[in-house]
Amino acid sequence: MPPWGPTNRRRLIQGLRSLGFEGPHPGGRHMIMQRGDVTVALPNPHRGDIGFGLLATVLRQAGVSREEWEQL
């Protein structure tokens, strides 16, 4: 995975899949990915990259540390 920083939605999904998440599945306003009892809401597609803050929020919901993300 890329170093900690802005990334695009496709890379985020690939990274979460490599961590054992399934999806994305429809979940109302946002697509979701699941691993066991953990459900993560994905940001909606947009033109730019997913920034630091939003990436940190998604990974916190997923229970993924920065170090774990960078080692993918």
C-alpha positions in Angstrom: 0.0 0.0 0.0 1.2 3.5 -0.5 2.7 5.3 2.5 0.5 7.1 4.9 -1.2 9.9 2.9 -3.8 10.7 0.3 -5.0 7.7 -1.7 -7.7 7.0 -4.1 -10.9 5.0 -3.4 -9.8 2.0 -5.5 -6.6 1.6 -3.5 -8.5 2.0 -0.2 -10.9 -0.8 -1.3 -7.9 -3.0 -2.4 -6.2 -2.4 0.9 -9.2 -3.3 3.0 -9.8 -6.4 0.9 -6.2 -7.5 1.6 -6.9 -7.1 5.3 -9.9 -9.5 5.0 -12.8 -7.1 4.4 -15.5 -8.2 2.0 -17.4 -5.8 -0.3 -18.1 -3.2 -1.1 -21.8 -3.7 -0.6 -24.7 -1.2 -0.7 -25.4 0.2 2.7 -27.7 3.2 2.3 -25.9 6.5 1.6 -22.5 4.9 1.5 -21.1 1.6 0.3 -19.8 -0.6 3.1 -17.2 -3.3 3.7 -17.4 -5.9 6.4 -15.0 -8.2 8.3 -16.8 -10.2 10.9 -18.7 -7.8 13.2 -16.7 -4.7 11.9 -18.5 -2.6 9.3 -16.8 0.3 7.5 -18.5 3.0 5.5 -16.6 3.9 2.4 -16.4 7.5 1.1 -18.5 8.1 -2.0 -16.5 8.4 -5.2 -15.3 11.9 -6.1 -12.7 13.5 -8.3 -9.8 13.9 -5.9 -8.0 11.6 -3.5 -9.1 10.6 -0.1 -7.1 12.9 2.3 -5.3 12.3 5.6 -8.3 13.0 7.8 -10.8 10.9 6.0 -8.3 8.0 5.5 -7.6 8.1 9.3 -11.3 8.0 10.1 -12.0 5.0 7.8 -9.0 3.1 9.1 -10.0 3.8 12.7 -13.5 2.4 12.0 -11.9 -0.6 10.5 -9.6 -1.1 13.5 -6.5 -0.8 11.3 -3.4 1.0 12.6 -1.2 3.2 10.5 1.7 0.8 10.7 -0.6 -2.1 9.5 -1.8 0.0 6.6 1.7 0.9 5.5 2.9 -2.7 5.6 0.4 -3.9 3.0 
